């Protein structure tokens, strides 16, 4: 299940091979240098490939030390992808958008837009109260618990609170276009996060 790190460029519409207009998200992925290859036979005990993304000289000392040890240009982001077989990967090699192919299904993980403190109508799609004159329950959650028994609010009760800014994974997105020269792919449908938000794209089994 090798994947790549990238960012969300935005959304558009394209026609598929059947002439149907499809919503598509444009993702700029890679190039991702292979920073480390972990093997089940080694001290790590499992197969994985650690990739970098977003070359930059402004990185923390611990991250800089990792790249200096490998004689690679530092990257701001590091992420590890579990794989079944690591024989095709070498430290220092670079993975690009051509890892994926048209028609393939992928998983995309990103951080959703933060919306701050929100009420139950916005956060959980509660219907709210009536609109009639004198109504005092337009956007309130209503009763949150029983009275004498159990005399408390249950854990997990849906209430107002912080909304968004959490990791969300969307499964089963189809790859519509792959452009290795520009490191761009188009996937069918929407992807969590705002423009230029970091995303992690993984092949779906």
Secondary structure, 3 states (H helix, E strand, C coil): CCEEEEEEEEEEEEECCCCCEEEEEEEEECCEEEEEEECCCCCCCCCEEEEEEEECCCCCHHHHHHHHHHCCCCEEEEEEEECCCCCCCCCCCEECHHHCCCCCEEEEEEECCCCCEECHHHHHCCCCCCCCCCCCCCCCCCCCCCCCCCCCCCCCCCCCEECCCCEEEEEEEEEEEEECCCCEEEEECCCCCCCCCEEEEEECC
